[in-house]
Amino acid sequence: MKIKKFTGKSIVEALNKVKKEFGDNAVILNSEKIKTDNGSFYEITAAIDEEEVIFEPKSVIGEKKEKDKIDLKFKPEREFGEEKGTDLEFLKKEILEIKNILNQAFSEKITEVRYLELLEKGVPPFIAKELVLKKMSVWEFVKKRLEEKGVVPNSRCQLFLGEAGVGKTTAVFKLAAWYRYTRNSRVMVISLDNYKVGGNYQAERMAEFLEIDFEAMDIDTFREILPALKAYDYILIDTPGLGNKFWIDDLEVLSKEFTNLRFFWVVKAIEHYISALQCWKFLESLPVEGIFLTFTDRILTGYSLLWLLDSRFPPINFISTGERVPEDIERADTEHLKRLFLKGIKED
């Protein structure tokens, strides 16, 4: 077995050197990132099997026995005698067992290298782990998960939730205009955001521009008038950013009181998955039906979005593709989502 160390500025560069010299049959023994005064580099220790051990016994029946010559790089402690055949079989068995143990260890190292490569590309750890354990390519993973999640129906009463700054109000008015002008529907937007200074003034101007009915109210008033809004095809409810002033308890009461009310989570596509997961902890107790994904025009590759395909989260129903209101919006069908999640990712 030949063992050698390879270095590179990135783990991919080091792996390419391994493949160039040892080929596809190389196995990875170790990989690490080394920091020096001149900068950092990656070092990979790789190995490849040499030619198998060859036995060349020289004894000939009827002639004087000579010592059996064995093409080994070590000298055995004793010579093979009368029980030579038994010794050879035993040695072959030992070598086979050692090779099996090494192959298993090397397989684990290869798995570790792929996991590190996925993390380096920005894939969340829990998604990278699933890809490695199931031996799936990113393309296979995306196609399978999109088929499993399906498409979100267009509910009549939709309440939008999310943290401040995710583009919730803009998303609501984009969707209202989409229903108004693509489906010729009568739409009303209700704002429960009475905490942001000047927020309702901007919403009123947007509603006037888009010719959409709009009302601002507190949550108690909303509970009183919602049953009376039967003339509208769609009712879209904007809410304050999640925080101390707007409690999940209020929303849980609404979901039980109005069973036709559907909840949608507004997610900023360029936000780190850790922040999004922290927000989800507050929302997972609610009947969240879908996701409205904003700022998708700022995504460079789909690697950072793969967390949205985790089985814990609902499907994406709409995508905001830019800042223009109302035109920068797309219905999140399978083909649109596939292009988004596989953006900048080459097929494995």
C-alpha positions as CSV (number, residue, x, y, z in Angstrom):
1,M,0.0,0.0,0.0
2,K,1.3,3.4,-1.0
3,I,0.6,6.4,1.3
4,K,1.2,10.0,0.5
5,K,0.1,13.5,1.7
6,F,-1.4,16.1,-0.7
7,T,-1.9,19.8,0.0
8,G,-4.0,22.6,-1.5
9,K,-5.4,26.0,-0.9
10,S,-8.9,24.4,-0.7
11,I,-10.1,20.9,0.1
12,V,-11.2,20.6,-3.6
13,E,-7.7,21.4,-4.9
14,A,-6.2,18.8,-2.6
15,L,-8.7,16.2,-3.7
16,N,-8.0,16.9,-7.3
17,K,-4.3,16.2,-6.7
18,V,-5.2,12.9,-5.0
19,K,-7.3,11.9,-8.0
20,K,-4.7,12.9,-10.5
21,E,-1.9,10.8,-9.0
22,F,-3.8,7.9,-7.4
23,G,-6.9,7.8,-9.6
24,D,-10.4,6.9,-8.6
25,N,-9.3,3.9,-6.4
26,A,-7.6,6.2,-3.9
27,V,-8.8,6.1,-0.3
28,I,-8.7,9.0,2.1
29,L,-6.9,8.3,5.4
30,N,-7.2,11.8,6.9
31,S,-8.0,15.4,6.1
32,E,-7.4,18.6,8.1
33,K,-7.0,22.3,7.8
34,I,-3.6,23.6,8.8
35,K,-2.9,27.2,9.8
36,T,0.6,28.7,9.4
37,D,2.1,32.2,9.6
38,N,1.8,32.4,5.8
39,G,-1.9,31.4,5.7
40,S,-4.0,28.3,5.8
41,F,-4.0,25.2,3.6
42,Y,-5.7,21.8,3.5
43,E,-3.8,18.5,3.8
44,I,-5.1,15.1,2.8
45,T,-3.5,11.8,3.5
46,A,-4.4,9.3,0.8
47,A,-3.5,5.7,0.0
48,I,-3.7,3.3,-2.8
49,D,-3.3,-0.5,-2.9
50,E,-0.1,-1.8,-4.6
51,E,0.0,-5.1,-6.4
52,E,-1.3,-8.0,-4.4
53,V,1.1,-10.4,-2.6
54,I,2.3,-13.1,-4.9
55,F,3.4,-16.5,-3.7
56,E,5.9,-18.5,-5.9
57,P,6.6,-21.9,-4.3
58,K,9.7,-23.6,-6.0
59,S,9.3,-27.1,-4.6
60,V,8.9,-29.8,-7.2
61,I,7.5,-33.2,-6.5
62,G,10.3,-35.9,-6.7
63,E,13.1,-33.3,-6.3
64,K,14.9,-31.9,-3.3
65,K,12.7,-29.3,-1.7
66,E,14.0,-25.7,-1.7
67,K,12.7,-22.9,0.6
68,D,9.5,-21.5,-0.8
69,K,10.2,-17.9,-2.0
70,I,7.5,-15.4,-1.1
71,D,7.4,-12.0,-2.8
72,L,7.0,-10.0,0.4
73,K,8.6,-6.8,1.6
74,F,9.3,-8.4,5.0
75,K,11.0,-11.6,6.1
76,P,8.9,-14.1,7.9
77,E,9.9,-15.1,11.4
78,R,10.1,-18.8,10.3
79,E,10.3,-20.7,7.1
80,F,7.3,-22.7,5.8
81,G,7.8,-26.4,6.4
82,E,5.8,-29.5,6.0
83,E,2.6,-27.6,6.8
84,K,3.2,-25.0,4.2
85,G,-0.2,-25.2,2.6
86,T,-1.9,-24.6,5.9
87,D,0.3,-21.6,6.6
88,L,-0.4,-20.0,3.2
89,E,-4.1,-20.3,3.6
90,F,-3.9,-18.8,7.0
91,L,-1.9,-15.9,5.8
92,K,-4.2,-15.3,2.9
93,K,-7.2,-15.2,5.3
94,E,-5.4,-12.8,7.6
95,I,-4.6,-10.4,4.7
96,L,-8.2,-10.5,3.4
97,E,-9.5,-9.6,6.9
98,I,-7.1,-6.7,7.2
99,K,-8.1,-5.4,3.8
100,N,-11.8,-5.6,4.7
101,I,-11.1,-3.6,7.9
102,L,-9.1,-1.0,6.0
103,N,-11.8,-0.7,3.3
104,Q,-14.4,0.0,5.9
105,A,-12.2,2.6,7.6
106,F,-11.4,4.3,4.2
107,S,-15.1,4.3,3.3
108,E,-15.9,6.3,6.4
109,K,-13.1,8.8,5.5
110,I,-14.6,9.3,2.0
111,T,-18.0,9.9,3.6
112,E,-16.4,12.5,5.9
113,V,-14.7,14.3,3.0
114,R,-18.0,14.6,1.1
115,Y,-19.7,15.9,4.2
116,L,-17.0,18.6,4.6
117,E,-17.3,19.5,0.9
118,L,-21.1,20.1,1.3
119,L,-20.5,22.2,4.4
120,E,-17.9,24.3,2.5
121,K,-20.5,25.0,-0.2
122,G,-23.0,26.3,2.4
123,V,-25.2,23.3,2.8
124,P,-26.8,23.2,6.3
125,P,-25.3,20.3,8.4
126,F,-28.6,18.4,8.8
127,I,-29.1,18.4,5.1
128,A,-25.5,17.5,4.4
129,K,-25.8,14.6,6.8
130,E,-28.9,13.3,5.0
131,L,-27.3,13.6,1.6
132,V,-24.2,11.6,2.7
133,L,-26.1,8.9,4.6
134,K,-28.6,8.3,1.7
135,K,-25.8,8.7,-0.9
136,M,-28.0,11.2,-2.8
137,S,-26.9,14.0,-5.1
138,V,-28.2,17.5,-4.6
139,W,-30.2,17.2,-7.8
140,E,-31.9,13.9,-6.7
141,F,-32.6,15.4,-3.3
142,V,-34.2,18.5,-4.7
143,K,-36.4,16.6,-7.2
144,K,-37.6,14.1,-4.6
145,R,-38.4,16.6,-1.9
146,L,-40.3,19.0,-4.2
147,E,-42.4,16.0,-5.4
148,E,-43.1,15.0,-1.8
149,K,-44.1,18.6,-0.7
150,G,-46.5,19.2,-3.5
151,V,-48.3,22.5,-4.1
152,V,-50.1,24.7,-1.6
153,P,-53.8,25.5,-2.4
154,N,-55.1,29.1,-2.6
155,S,-56.9,29.6,0.7
156,R,-59.5,32.4,1.1
157,C,-58.3,33.8,4.4
158,Q,-54.5,34.0,4.7
159,L,-52.6,35.4,7.6
160,F,-48.9,36.2,7.1
161,L,-46.2,35.9,9.8
162,G,-42.6,36.6,10.0
163,E,-39.8,38.6,11.6
164,A,-39.4,42.4,11.0
165,G,-37.6,43.2,7.8
166,V,-38.5,40.1,5.8
167,G,-40.7,42.0,3.4
168,K,-44.0,40.9,4.8
169,T,-46.1,43.9,3.9
170,T,-44.7,44.1,0.4
171,A,-45.3,40.4,-0.1
172,V,-49.0,40.7,1.0
173,F,-49.7,43.6,-1.4
174,K,-47.9,41.7,-4.3
175,L,-50.1,38.7,-3.7
176,A,-53.2,40.9,-3.4
177,A,-52.5,42.4,-6.8
178,W,-51.8,39.0,-8.2
179,Y,-55.2,37.8,-7.1
180,R,-56.8,41.1,-8.2
181,Y,-55.4,41.2,-11.7
182,T,-54.6,37.6,-12.7
183,R,-57.8,36.1,-11.3
184,N,-60.1,39.1,-11.4
185,S,-60.9,38.5,-7.7
186,R,-62.2,40.9,-5.1
187,V,-59.4,41.2,-2.5
188,M,-59.1,42.9,0.9
189,V,-55.9,43.5,2.9
190,I,-56.2,43.9,6.7
191,S,-53.3,45.2,8.7
192,L,-52.9,44.2,12.4
193,D,-49.7,46.1,12.6
194,N,-50.5,49.1,14.9
195,Y,-47.0,49.2,16.3
196,K,-44.8,50.5,13.5
197,V,-44.9,54.3,13.2
198,G,-46.1,55.4,9.8
199,G,-46.6,51.8,8.7
200,N,-50.3,52.0,8.0
201,Y,-49.9,55.3,6.0
202,Q,-47.5,53.5,3.6
203,A,-49.9,50.6,3.4
204,E,-52.8,52.9,2.6
205,R,-51.0,54.6,-0.2
206,M,-50.0,51.2,-1.7
207,A,-53.6,50.0,-1.5
208,E,-54.9,53.1,-3.1
209,F,-52.3,52.8,-6.0
210,L,-53.3,49.1,-6.6
211,E,-57.0,49.7,-6.1
212,I,-57.3,47.2,-3.3
213,D,-59.6,47.6,-0.3
214,F,-57.6,48.1,2.9
215,E,-58.3,48.4,6.6
216,A,-56.1,48.7,9.7
217,M,-57.4,47.4,13.1
218,D,-56.4,45.6,16.3
219,I,-56.8,41.9,16.8
220,D,-60.0,42.2,18.8
221,T,-61.8,44.2,16.1
222,F,-60.5,41.8,13.5
223,R,-62.1,38.9,15.3
224,E,-65.5,40.7,15.3
225,I,-65.6,41.7,11.6
226,L,-64.0,38.7,9.9
227,P,-67.2,36.7,9.7
228,A,-68.9,39.6,8.0
229,L,-66.4,39.9,5.1
230,K,-68.3,37.4,2.9
231,A,-68.2,39.6,-0.2
232,Y,-64.4,39.1,-0.7
233,D,-62.8,36.3,-2.6
234,Y,-59.6,36.6,-0.7
235,I,-58.7,38.3,2.6
236,L,-55.0,38.8,3.3
237,I,-53.9,39.7,6.8
238,D,-50.6,41.5,7.5
239,T,-49.2,41.3,11.0
240,P,-46.4,43.0,13.0
241,G,-43.0,41.5,13.2
242,L,-42.8,38.7,15.7
243,G,-41.8,39.9,19.1
244,N,-42.9,40.9,22.5
245,K,-45.8,43.0,21.3
246,F,-47.4,40.3,19.2
247,W,-47.8,37.0,20.9
248,I,-48.2,33.5,19.5
249,D,-50.9,32.8,22.0
250,D,-53.2,35.3,20.2
251,L,-52.6,33.5,16.9
252,E,-53.4,30.1,18.5
253,V,-56.7,31.4,19.7
254,L,-57.5,32.8,16.2
255,S,-56.6,29.4,14.6
256,K,-59.1,27.6,16.9
257,E,-61.8,30.2,16.6
258,F,-61.6,30.6,12.7
259,T,-60.9,27.1,11.3
260,N,-60.8,28.5,7.7
261,L,-57.9,30.9,8.5
262,R,-54.6,29.7,7.0
263,F,-51.2,30.8,8.2
264,F,-48.2,31.6,5.9
265,W,-44.6,32.1,7.0
266,V,-42.7,34.9,5.2
267,V,-39.1,33.9,4.9
268,K,-36.2,36.0,3.6
269,A,-34.2,33.8,1.2
270,I,-30.8,35.4,2.0
271,E,-31.3,35.0,5.8
272,H,-29.1,32.4,7.5
273,Y,-30.9,29.1,8.2
274,I,-30.0,29.3,12.0
275,S,-32.0,32.6,12.4
276,A,-34.9,31.1,10.4
277,L,-34.9,27.9,12.6
278,Q,-35.1,30.1,15.7
279,C,-38.1,31.8,14.3
280,W,-39.7,28.5,13.4
281,K,-39.6,27.4,17.0
282,F,-42.2,30.0,17.7
283,L,-44.4,29.1,14.7
284,E,-44.3,25.3,14.7
285,S,-47.3,25.1,17.1
286,L,-49.5,27.0,14.6
287,P,-51.1,25.4,11.5
288,V,-48.7,27.0,9.1
289,E,-49.8,25.9,5.6
290,G,-47.1,27.4,3.3
291,I,-44.1,29.7,2.9
292,F,-43.8,33.0,1.0
293,L,-40.1,33.3,0.0
294,T,-38.8,36.9,-0.5
295,F,-35.5,38.3,-1.8
296,T,-34.9,35.4,-4.1
297,D,-33.3,37.6,-6.7
298,R,-30.3,38.0,-4.4
299,I,-29.5,34.3,-4.2
300,L,-26.2,33.2,-5.8
301,T,-26.5,29.4,-5.4
302,G,-29.3,27.2,-4.2
303,Y,-27.0,25.4,-1.6
304,S,-28.0,27.9,1.2
305,L,-31.8,27.3,0.5
306,L,-31.7,23.5,0.9
307,W,-32.8,23.7,4.5
308,L,-36.3,24.7,3.3
309,L,-36.7,21.2,1.8
310,D,-36.4,19.6,5.3
311,S,-39.5,17.6,6.1
312,R,-40.3,19.8,9.1
313,F,-41.3,22.8,7.0
314,P,-44.4,23.4,4.8
315,P,-44.1,23.9,1.0
316,I,-43.4,27.2,-0.7
317,N,-46.4,28.7,-2.3
318,F,-45.2,32.1,-3.7
319,I,-41.8,33.7,-4.5
320,S,-40.9,37.3,-4.5
321,T,-38.4,37.8,-7.4
322,G,-37.6,41.5,-7.0
323,E,-38.5,44.9,-5.5
324,R,-41.1,46.0,-8.0
325,V,-44.8,46.0,-6.8
326,P,-46.9,44.3,-8.0
327,E,-45.1,42.5,-10.9
328,D,-42.2,40.7,-9.1
329,I,-44.0,37.7,-7.9
330,E,-44.3,34.1,-9.1
331,R,-46.5,31.1,-8.2
332,A,-44.1,28.5,-6.7
333,D,-44.8,25.6,-9.0
334,T,-42.4,22.7,-9.2
335,E,-40.4,24.0,-12.2
336,H,-39.9,27.5,-10.7
337,L,-38.7,26.0,-7.4
338,K,-36.4,23.5,-9.2
339,R,-34.7,26.3,-11.0
340,L,-34.3,28.3,-7.7
341,F,-32.9,25.4,-5.6
342,L,-30.5,24.2,-8.3
343,K,-29.3,27.7,-9.2
344,G,-25.5,27.6,-9.6
345,I,-25.3,23.8,-8.8
346,K,-23.9,21.4,-11.4
347,E,-25.6,18.1,-11.8
348,D,-23.6,15.3,-10.0
